[in-house]
Amino acid sequence: MKKIIIDLDGCLCHTNSATIEKMAKWAEENGIPWPIISCGISIANPKFDKEMIELLQYLRFSKFQILIFTVRPKETKSKTEKQLARNNVIFDSLKFIKHGKGRKDRKIQYIREEKKALLLVVEDDREVVEMCREEGCNALYPWEFKEKINEEIRQRGMKDTIEDL
C-alpha cells in the first residue's frame, strides 16, 4: 500500500495568525522561548482544514496509507488524537517527532524510513519540502496538494467534494 505523509500543524490544521503574533510578542517580552509558546498555541485551539480532511478521506478510501507527523510534544498524544477524531481525520499512523533544534533533520529521517512505499509528502515548511525533493521524494505544499488531488478527482469524473463517502 502506498503511503502519504502529511504534517499536522500547518497542513491539516492552522492557528489564528493574530493569536500567534500576540503570543510571540508576549513570549519575547517575558523571555520565554518561542517554540514552547508556539507549540502550546497549536495544540490549544487549532482550526482544522475541512477540504484537506476530505481529500485525505478520499485517498484513504482509495487504499492509500495516511501517516501524520507532528513536532508537538509527545505528552500531547491523547489530546492530539482526540482533536483528530473530533474532526473526522482518518489516518493509519501518528508519529511524534521531537521539537527543537534538528527537528527538520528528524522529519527527513522519518521520511527516509518510509521512503520504500512512499508516494508523497505534504509539508508546509519550505526547507523540509526542498530537502525531500533533494532526496528524490515527491513533496508538495498543502495548497499544491489540494490543487493536484482536486484536479485528479475532476479528471476522473468524480464529485468536487467527497463528503458523501
Backbone as JSON Lines, residues from 0, in Angstrom:
{"i":0,"aa":"M","n":[0.84,-1.17,0.0],"ca":[0.0,0.0,0.0],"c":[0.89,1.24,0.0]}
{"i":1,"aa":"K","n":[0.65,2.17,-0.91],"ca":[1.43,3.41,-0.99],"c":[1.1,4.33,0.17]}
{"i":2,"aa":"K","n":[2.12,5.06,0.62],"ca":[1.97,5.91,1.8],"c":[2.02,7.39,1.44]}
{"i":3,"aa":"I","n":[1.22,8.16,2.18],"ca":[1.25,9.61,2.09],"c":[1.54,10.12,3.49]}
{"i":4,"aa":"I","n":[2.59,10.92,3.61],"ca":[2.95,11.51,4.9],"c":[2.52,12.97,4.87]}
{"i":5,"aa":"I","n":[1.81,13.39,5.92],"ca":[1.36,14.77,5.99],"c":[1.67,15.35,7.36]}
{"i":6,"aa":"D","n":[2.16,16.58,7.37],"ca":[2.43,17.29,8.6],"c":[1.1,17.77,9.2]}
{"i":7,"aa":"L","n":[0.98,17.71,10.51],"ca":[-0.27,18.09,11.16],"c":[-0.47,19.62,11.18]}
{"i":8,"aa":"D","n":[0.35,20.32,11.95],"ca":[0.17,21.76,12.11],"c":[0.75,22.51,10.9]}
{"i":9,"aa":"G","n":[-0.11,23.27,10.26],"ca":[0.28,24.0,9.06],"c":[-0.23,23.34,7.79]}
{"i":10,"aa":"C","n":[-0.63,22.08,7.89],"ca":[-1.17,21.36,6.73],"c":[-2.61,20.91,7.0]}
{"i":11,"aa":"L","n":[-2.81,20.16,8.06],"ca":[-4.16,19.67,8.39],"c":[-4.92,20.66,9.27]}
{"i":12,"aa":"C","n":[-4.19,21.43,10.05],"ca":[-4.84,22.43,10.89],"c":[-3.97,23.67,10.99]}
{"i":13,"aa":"H","n":[-4.62,24.77,11.36],"ca":[-3.94,26.07,11.39],"c":[-4.35,26.82,12.65]}
{"i":14,"aa":"T","n":[-3.54,27.79,13.0],"ca":[-3.8,28.63,14.15],"c":[-4.01,30.06,13.67]}
{"i":15,"aa":"N","n":[-4.88,30.77,14.33],"ca":[-5.15,32.16,14.01],"c":[-3.85,32.97,14.07]}
{"i":16,"aa":"S","n":[-3.47,33.64,12.97],"ca":[-2.19,34.36,12.92],"c":[-2.16,35.55,13.89]}
{"i":17,"aa":"A","n":[-3.3,36.18,14.17],"ca":[-3.33,37.29,15.13],"c":[-2.96,36.79,16.52]}
{"i":18,"aa":"T","n":[-3.44,35.6,16.87],"ca":[-3.11,35.0,18.16],"c":[-1.62,34.7,18.23]}
{"i":19,"aa":"I","n":[-1.08,34.17,17.15],"ca":[0.35,33.84,17.12],"c":[1.19,35.1,17.31]}
{"i":20,"aa":"E","n":[0.86,36.16,16.57],"ca":[1.62,37.42,16.69],"c":[1.56,37.97,18.11]}
{"i":21,"aa":"K","n":[0.37,37.95,18.71],"ca":[0.19,38.45,20.07],"c":[1.03,37.63,21.06]}
{"i":22,"aa":"M","n":[0.99,36.31,20.93],"ca":[1.73,35.45,21.84],"c":[3.24,35.53,21.61]}
{"i":23,"aa":"A","n":[3.66,35.73,20.37],"ca":[5.1,35.87,20.08],"c":[5.65,37.11,20.78]}
{"i":24,"aa":"K","n":[4.9,38.18,20.71],"ca":[5.31,39.43,21.37],"c":[5.38,39.22,22.89]}
{"i":25,"aa":"W","n":[4.36,38.56,23.45],"ca":[4.33,38.3,24.89],"c":[5.53,37.42,25.29]}
{"i":26,"aa":"A","n":[5.82,36.39,24.5],"ca":[6.94,35.49,24.81],"c":[8.26,36.26,24.8]}
{"i":27,"aa":"E","n":[8.43,37.12,23.8],"ca":[9.67,37.91,23.71],"c":[9.81,38.84,24.91]}
{"i":28,"aa":"E","n":[8.72,39.5,25.28],"ca":[8.75,40.44,26.41],"c":[9.03,39.73,27.73]}
{"i":29,"aa":"N","n":[8.65,38.46,27.83],"ca":[8.81,37.72,29.07],"c":[9.95,36.72,29.06]}
{"i":30,"aa":"G","n":[10.75,36.74,27.97],"ca":[11.93,35.88,27.9],"c":[11.62,34.39,27.81]}
{"i":31,"aa":"I","n":[10.48,34.06,27.26],"ca":[10.1,32.65,27.13],"c":[10.41,32.19,25.71]}
{"i":32,"aa":"P","n":[11.08,31.05,25.55],"ca":[11.41,30.58,24.2],"c":[10.16,30.41,23.33]}
{"i":33,"aa":"W","n":[10.21,30.96,22.13],"ca":[9.05,30.93,21.23],"c":[8.56,29.53,20.9]}
{"i":34,"aa":"P","n":[9.43,28.52,20.67],"ca":[8.91,27.2,20.32],"c":[7.92,26.65,21.37]}
{"i":35,"aa":"I","n":[8.16,26.94,22.64],"ca":[7.26,26.44,23.69],"c":[5.88,27.08,23.54]}
{"i":36,"aa":"I","n":[5.84,28.38,23.33],"ca":[4.58,29.1,23.17],"c":[3.89,28.67,21.89]}
{"i":37,"aa":"S","n":[4.65,28.62,20.81],"ca":[4.07,28.28,19.51],"c":[3.43,26.89,19.54]}
{"i":38,"aa":"C","n":[4.08,25.96,20.17],"ca":[3.54,24.6,20.27],"c":[2.27,24.6,21.1]}
{"i":39,"aa":"G","n":[2.25,25.37,22.17],"ca":[1.05,25.45,23.01],"c":[-0.14,26.02,22.27]}
{"i":40,"aa":"I","n":[0.11,27.04,21.44],"ca":[-0.99,27.65,20.66],"c":[-1.54,26.63,19.68]}
{"i":41,"aa":"S","n":[-0.67,25.91,19.0],"ca":[-1.1,24.92,18.01],"c":[-2.0,23.87,18.65]}
{"i":42,"aa":"I","n":[-1.65,23.45,19.84],"ca":[-2.38,22.39,20.5],"c":[-3.7,22.89,21.07]}
{"i":43,"aa":"A","n":[-3.7,24.11,21.57],"ca":[-4.85,24.64,22.31],"c":[-6.13,24.72,21.48]}
{"i":44,"aa":"N","n":[-6.07,25.32,20.31],"ca":[-7.31,25.57,19.57],"c":[-7.07,25.64,18.07]}
{"i":45,"aa":"P","n":[-6.62,24.57,17.47],"ca":[-6.36,24.63,16.02],"c":[-7.66,24.6,15.22]}
{"i":46,"aa":"K","n":[-7.61,25.2,14.05],"ca":[-8.73,25.16,13.12],"c":[-8.37,24.14,12.04]}
{"i":47,"aa":"F","n":[-9.14,23.07,11.97],"ca":[-8.85,22.02,11.0],"c":[-9.37,22.41,9.62]}
{"i":48,"aa":"D","n":[-8.62,22.04,8.6],"ca":[-8.92,22.36,7.21],"c":[-9.84,21.28,6.64]}
{"i":49,"aa":"K","n":[-11.11,21.61,6.51],"ca":[-12.13,20.64,6.08],"c":[-11.81,20.05,4.69]}
{"i":50,"aa":"E","n":[-11.37,20.9,3.77],"ca":[-11.06,20.4,2.43],"c":[-9.91,19.39,2.48]}
{"i":51,"aa":"M","n":[-8.88,19.7,3.26],"ca":[-7.74,18.79,3.37],"c":[-8.19,17.45,3.97]}
{"i":52,"aa":"I","n":[-9.05,17.51,4.97],"ca":[-9.55,16.28,5.6],"c":[-10.34,15.45,4.59]}
{"i":53,"aa":"E","n":[-11.19,16.11,3.8],"ca":[-11.97,15.39,2.78],"c":[-11.06,14.72,1.75]}
{"i":54,"aa":"L","n":[-10.0,15.42,1.35],"ca":[-9.08,14.85,0.37],"c":[-8.34,13.64,0.95]}
{"i":55,"aa":"L","n":[-7.97,13.73,2.22],"ca":[-7.32,12.58,2.86],"c":[-8.29,11.4,2.99]}
{"i":56,"aa":"Q","n":[-9.55,11.69,3.29],"ca":[-10.55,10.62,3.36],"c":[-10.66,9.93,2.0]}
{"i":57,"aa":"Y","n":[-10.71,10.73,0.95],"ca":[-10.77,10.18,-0.41],"c":[-9.57,9.26,-0.67]}
{"i":58,"aa":"L","n":[-8.38,9.73,-0.33],"ca":[-7.18,8.95,-0.56],"c":[-7.14,7.69,0.3]}
{"i":59,"aa":"R","n":[-7.6,7.8,1.54],"ca":[-7.62,6.64,2.42],"c":[-8.57,5.58,1.88]}
{"i":60,"aa":"F","n":[-9.74,6.01,1.42],"ca":[-10.71,5.06,0.84],"c":[-10.24,4.54,-0.51]}
{"i":61,"aa":"S","n":[-9.28,5.23,-1.12],"ca":[-8.69,4.77,-2.38],"c":[-7.48,3.88,-2.12]}
{"i":62,"aa":"K","n":[-7.36,3.42,-0.9],"ca":[-6.34,2.44,-0.49],"c":[-4.94,3.0,-0.31]}
{"i":63,"aa":"F","n":[-4.82,4.27,0.03],"ca":[-3.53,4.84,0.39],"c":[-3.41,4.82,1.91]}
{"i":64,"aa":"Q","n":[-2.21,4.64,2.4],"ca":[-1.97,4.68,3.84],"c":[-1.63,6.13,4.21]}
{"i":65,"aa":"I","n":[-2.29,6.67,5.23],"ca":[-2.1,8.05,5.65],"c":[-1.29,8.07,6.95]}
{"i":66,"aa":"L","n":[-0.11,8.68,6.88],"ca":[0.77,8.81,8.04],"c":[0.86,10.3,8.39]}
{"i":67,"aa":"I","n":[0.52,10.64,9.61],"ca":[0.58,12.03,10.05],"c":[1.8,12.16,10.96]}
{"i":68,"aa":"F","n":[2.55,13.25,10.77],"ca":[3.63,13.51,11.71],"c":[3.51,14.91,12.25]}
{"i":69,"aa":"T","n":[4.07,15.09,13.47],"ca":[3.96,16.37,14.16],"c":[5.16,16.58,15.06]}
{"i":70,"aa":"V","n":[5.48,17.85,15.31],"ca":[6.53,18.18,16.28],"c":[5.91,18.62,17.61]}
{"i":71,"aa":"R","n":[4.63,18.34,17.79],"ca":[4.01,18.59,19.09],"c":[4.69,17.68,20.12]}
{"i":72,"aa":"P","n":[4.73,18.11,21.38],"ca":[5.31,17.23,22.41],"c":[4.55,15.91,22.51]}
{"i":73,"aa":"K","n":[5.28,14.83,22.74],"ca":[4.67,13.51,22.83],"c":[3.63,13.44,23.95]}
{"i":74,"aa":"E","n":[3.78,14.3,24.96],"ca":[2.84,14.33,26.08],"c":[1.44,14.77,25.64]}
{"i":75,"aa":"T","n":[1.33,15.33,24.43],"ca":[0.03,15.8,23.94],"c":[-0.66,14.75,23.07]}
{"i":76,"aa":"K","n":[-0.14,13.53,23.08],"ca":[-0.67,12.49,22.19],"c":[-2.17,12.29,22.37]}
{"i":77,"aa":"S","n":[-2.64,12.16,23.6],"ca":[-4.06,11.92,23.85],"c":[-4.91,13.08,23.34]}
{"i":78,"aa":"K","n":[-4.51,14.31,23.65],"ca":[-5.26,15.49,23.19],"c":[-5.25,15.58,21.66]}
{"i":79,"aa":"T","n":[-4.1,15.31,21.06],"ca":[-3.98,15.36,19.6],"c":[-4.88,14.31,18.95]}
{"i":80,"aa":"E","n":[-4.87,13.09,19.48],"ca":[-5.72,12.03,18.92],"c":[-7.2,12.4,19.04]}
{"i":81,"aa":"K","n":[-7.59,13.02,20.15],"ca":[-8.98,13.45,20.33],"c":[-9.35,14.54,19.31]}
{"i":82,"aa":"Q","n":[-8.43,15.48,19.08],"ca":[-8.67,16.53,18.07],"c":[-8.86,15.91,16.69]}
{"i":83,"aa":"L","n":[-8.01,14.96,16.35],"ca":[-8.12,14.3,15.04],"c":[-9.44,13.56,14.92]}
{"i":84,"aa":"A","n":[-9.83,12.84,15.96],"ca":[-11.1,12.1,15.94],"c":[-12.29,13.04,15.85]}
{"i":85,"aa":"R","n":[-12.26,14.11,16.63],"ca":[-13.36,15.09,16.64],"c":[-13.55,15.74,15.26]}
{"i":86,"aa":"N","n":[-12.47,15.81,14.5],"ca":[-12.52,16.45,13.17],"c":[-12.57,15.43,12.04]}
{"i":87,"aa":"N","n":[-12.85,14.17,12.38],"ca":[-13.02,13.1,11.39],"c":[-11.8,12.88,10.5]}
{"i":88,"aa":"V","n":[-10.62,13.02,11.08],"ca":[-9.39,12.77,10.34],"c":[-9.1,11.27,10.41]}
{"i":89,"aa":"I","n":[-9.11,10.62,9.25],"ca":[-8.83,9.19,9.17],"c":[-7.35,9.02,8.82]}
{"i":90,"aa":"F","n":[-6.65,8.23,9.62],"ca":[-5.22,8.04,9.39],"c":[-4.8,6.67,9.9]}
{"i":91,"aa":"D","n":[-3.61,6.25,9.48],"ca":[-3.1,4.95,9.88],"c":[-2.04,5.03,10.97]}
{"i":92,"aa":"S","n":[-1.34,6.16,11.02],"ca":[-0.25,6.29,11.97],"c":[-0.06,7.76,12.34]}
{"i":93,"aa":"L","n":[0.29,7.99,13.61],"ca":[0.59,9.33,14.11],"c":[1.97,9.28,14.74]}
{"i":94,"aa":"K","n":[2.91,10.02,14.17],"ca":[4.3,9.99,14.62],"c":[4.66,11.34,15.26]}
{"i":95,"aa":"F","n":[5.17,11.29,16.49],"ca":[5.61,12.5,17.17],"c":[7.13,12.62,16.98]}
{"i":96,"aa":"I","n":[7.54,13.74,16.44],"ca":[8.96,14.0,16.17],"c":[9.41,15.07,17.16]}
{"i":97,"aa":"K","n":[10.5,14.83,17.82],"ca":[10.99,15.75,18.86],"c":[11.14,17.17,18.32]}
{"i":98,"aa":"H","n":[10.55,18.12,19.05],"ca":[10.61,19.53,18.69],"c":[12.0,20.07,19.03]}
{"i":99,"aa":"G","n":[12.34,21.2,18.47],"ca":[13.6,21.87,18.8],"c":[14.63,21.73,17.69]}
{"i":100,"aa":"K","n":[15.85,22.12,18.03],"ca":[16.93,22.1,17.06],"c":[17.09,20.7,16.47]}
{"i":101,"aa":"G","n":[17.18,20.64,15.15],"ca":[17.35,19.36,14.46],"c":[16.04,18.7,14.06]}
{"i":102,"aa":"R","n":[14.89,19.36,14.35],"ca":[13.59,18.73,14.05],"c":[13.41,18.49,12.55]}
{"i":103,"aa":"K","n":[13.94,19.38,11.71],"ca":[13.8,19.19,10.26],"c":[14.57,17.95,9.82]}
{"i":104,"aa":"D","n":[15.76,17.76,10.38],"ca":[16.53,16.56,10.08],"c":[15.81,15.3,10.57]}
{"i":105,"aa":"R","n":[15.15,15.4,11.73],"ca":[14.39,14.26,12.25],"c":[13.18,13.96,11.36]}
{"i":106,"aa":"K","n":[12.56,15.01,10.81],"ca":[11.45,14.79,9.87],"c":[11.96,14.05,8.63]}
{"i":107,"aa":"I","n":[13.1,14.5,8.11],"ca":[13.68,13.87,6.91],"c":[14.05,12.42,7.22]}
{"i":108,"aa":"Q","n":[14.58,12.15,8.4],"ca":[14.94,10.78,8.77],"c":[13.7,9.88,8.76]}
{"i":109,"aa":"Y","n":[12.59,10.39,9.3],"ca":[11.34,9.63,9.3],"c":[10.88,9.36,7.86]}
{"i":110,"aa":"I","n":[10.99,10.36,7.02],"ca":[10.6,10.22,5.61],"c":[11.48,9.18,4.93]}
{"i":111,"aa":"R","n":[12.78,9.19,5.21],"ca":[13.7,8.18,4.65],"c":[13.29,6.78,5.06]}
{"i":112,"aa":"E","n":[12.89,6.63,6.34],"ca":[12.48,5.32,6.85],"c":[11.25,4.79,6.11]}
{"i":113,"aa":"E","n":[10.38,5.67,5.67],"ca":[9.14,5.29,4.99],"c":[9.26,5.32,3.46]}
{"i":114,"aa":"K","n":[10.43,5.71,2.96],"ca":[10.59,6.01,1.53],"c":[10.24,4.86,0.58]}
{"i":115,"aa":"K","n":[10.47,3.64,1.0],"ca":[10.27,2.5,0.11],"c":[8.87,2.47,-0.5]}
{"i":116,"aa":"A","n":[7.86,2.72,0.32],"ca":[6.47,2.69,-0.16],"c":[5.85,4.09,-0.21]}
{"i":117,"aa":"L","n":[6.7,5.11,-0.14],"ca":[6.21,6.49,-0.05],"c":[5.81,7.04,-1.41]}
{"i":118,"aa":"L","n":[4.61,7.58,-1.47],"ca":[4.13,8.23,-2.68],"c":[4.34,9.73,-2.61]}
{"i":119,"aa":"L","n":[4.06,10.32,-1.45],"ca":[4.01,11.78,-1.36],"c":[4.2,12.25,0.07]}
{"i":120,"aa":"V","n":[4.83,13.43,0.21],"ca":[4.94,14.13,1.48],"c":[4.24,15.48,1.32]}
{"i":121,"aa":"V","n":[3.38,15.82,2.29],"ca":[2.71,17.13,2.3],"c":[3.23,17.87,3.52]}
{"i":122,"aa":"E","n":[3.88,19.0,3.28],"ca":[4.59,19.72,4.34],"c":[4.52,21.22,4.06]}
{"i":123,"aa":"D","n":[4.38,22.03,5.11],"ca":[4.32,23.48,4.93],"c":[5.67,24.17,5.11]}
{"i":124,"aa":"D","n":[6.67,23.48,5.6],"ca":[7.99,24.06,5.83],"c":[8.83,23.98,4.56]}
{"i":125,"aa":"R","n":[9.21,25.13,4.04],"ca":[9.94,25.21,2.78],"c":[11.22,24.37,2.8]}
{"i":126,"aa":"E","n":[11.97,24.45,3.89],"ca":[13.23,23.7,3.97],"c":[13.0,22.2,3.91]}
{"i":127,"aa":"V","n":[11.97,21.72,4.59],"ca":[11.67,20.29,4.58],"c":[11.22,19.85,3.19]}
{"i":128,"aa":"V","n":[10.39,20.66,2.54],"ca":[9.96,20.34,1.17],"c":[11.17,20.25,0.25]}
{"i":129,"aa":"E","n":[12.07,21.21,0.33],"ca":[13.27,21.2,-0.52],"c":[14.15,20.0,-0.21]}
{"i":130,"aa":"M","n":[14.31,19.67,1.08],"ca":[15.13,18.52,1.45],"c":[14.52,17.23,0.91]}
{"i":131,"aa":"C","n":[13.2,17.13,0.99],"ca":[12.51,15.94,0.45],"c":[12.77,15.81,-1.04]}
{"i":132,"aa":"R","n":[12.61,16.92,-1.74],"ca":[12.8,16.9,-3.19],"c":[14.23,16.53,-3.55]}
{"i":133,"aa":"E","n":[15.2,17.04,-2.77],"ca":[16.61,16.67,-3.0],"c":[16.84,15.18,-2.78]}
{"i":134,"aa":"E","n":[16.07,14.58,-1.88],"ca":[16.15,13.14,-1.59],"c":[15.44,12.3,-2.65]}
{"i":135,"aa":"G","n":[14.76,12.97,-3.59],"ca":[14.03,12.24,-4.63],"c":[12.61,11.88,-4.25]}
{"i":136,"aa":"C","n":[12.09,12.49,-3.2],"ca":[10.7,12.25,-2.77],"c":[9.78,13.28,-3.4]}
{"i":137,"aa":"N","n":[8.57,12.85,-3.72],"ca":[7.54,13.8,-4.14],"c":[7.09,14.57,-2.91]}
{"i":138,"aa":"A","n":[7.24,15.88,-2.93],"ca":[6.84,16.7,-1.79],"c":[6.06,17.89,-2.3]}
{"i":139,"aa":"L","n":[4.94,18.16,-1.64],"ca":[4.08,19.27,-2.03],"c":[3.72,20.11,-0.82]}
{"i":140,"aa":"Y","n":[3.53,21.39,-1.07],"ca":[2.97,22.27,-0.05],"c":[1.47,21.96,0.02]}
{"i":141,"aa":"P","n":[0.8,22.31,1.12],"ca":[-0.63,21.99,1.25],"c":[-1.49,22.5,0.09]}
{"i":142,"aa":"W","n":[-1.24,23.72,-0.37],"ca":[-2.04,24.28,-1.47],"c":[-1.78,23.54,-2.77]}
{"i":143,"aa":"E","n":[-0.55,23.09,-2.99],"ca":[-0.25,22.3,-4.19],"c":[-0.95,20.94,-4.13]}
{"i":144,"aa":"F","n":[-0.94,20.35,-2.95],"ca":[-1.61,19.07,-2.74],"c":[-3.1,19.18,-3.06]}
{"i":145,"aa":"K","n":[-3.74,20.22,-2.53],"ca":[-5.18,20.42,-2.78],"c":[-5.46,20.56,-4.27]}
{"i":146,"aa":"E","n":[-4.67,21.39,-4.95],"ca":[-4.86,21.59,-6.4],"c":[-4.7,20.27,-7.15]}
{"i":147,"aa":"K","n":[-3.63,19.54,-6.84],"ca":[-3.33,18.31,-7.56],"c":[-4.4,17.24,-7.34]}
{"i":148,"aa":"I","n":[-4.81,17.03,-6.12],"ca":[-5.8,15.99,-5.83],"c":[-7.18,16.39,-6.37]}
{"i":149,"aa":"N","n":[-7.56,17.65,-6.21],"ca":[-8.84,18.1,-6.76],"c":[-8.87,17.95,-8.28]}
{"i":150,"aa":"E","n":[-7.77,18.25,-8.94],"ca":[-7.69,18.1,-10.4],"c":[-7.82,16.63,-10.78]}
{"i":151,"aa":"E","n":[-7.17,15.77,-10.02],"ca":[-7.26,14.32,-10.26],"c":[-8.72,13.84,-10.12]}
{"i":152,"aa":"I","n":[-9.4,14.32,-9.09],"ca":[-10.8,13.94,-8.87],"c":[-11.66,14.42,-10.05]}
{"i":153,"aa":"R","n":[-11.45,15.66,-10.48],"ca":[-12.22,16.2,-11.61],"c":[-11.95,15.4,-12.89]}
{"i":154,"aa":"Q","n":[-10.7,15.07,-13.15],"ca":[-10.36,14.32,-14.36],"c":[-10.98,12.93,-14.38]}
{"i":155,"aa":"R","n":[-11.16,12.36,-13.22],"ca":[-11.76,11.03,-13.14],"c":[-13.29,11.1,-13.15]}
{"i":156,"aa":"G","n":[-13.83,12.33,-13.25],"ca":[-15.28,12.48,-13.32],"c":[-15.98,12.31,-12.0]}
{"i":157,"aa":"M","n":[-15.24,12.49,-10.91],"ca":[-15.84,12.36,-9.59],"c":[-16.35,13.71,-9.11]}
{"i":158,"aa":"K","n":[-17.12,13.7,-8.04],"ca":[-17.66,14.93,-7.48],"c":[-16.54,15.83,-7.0]}
{"i":159,"aa":"D","n":[-16.81,17.15,-6.97],"ca":[-15.82,18.09,-6.46],"c":[-15.62,17.92,-4.96]}
{"i":160,"aa":"T","n":[-16.61,17.4,-4.27],"ca":[-16.48,17.15,-2.85],"c":[-16.73,15.67,-2.59]}
{"i":161,"aa":"I","n":[-16.18,15.17,-1.53],"ca":[-16.34,13.75,-1.25],"c":[-17.03,13.54,0.09]}
{"i":162,"aa":"E","n":[-17.81,14.51,0.53],"ca":[-18.48,14.42,1.81],"c":[-19.37,13.18,1.91]}
{"i":163,"aa":"D","n":[-19.85,12.65,0.81],"ca":[-20.75,11.51,0.82],"c":[-20.07,10.18,1.11]}
{"i":164,"aa":"L","n":[-18.74,10.16,1.14],"ca":[-18.03,8.9,1.38],"c":[-18.3,8.37,2.77]}
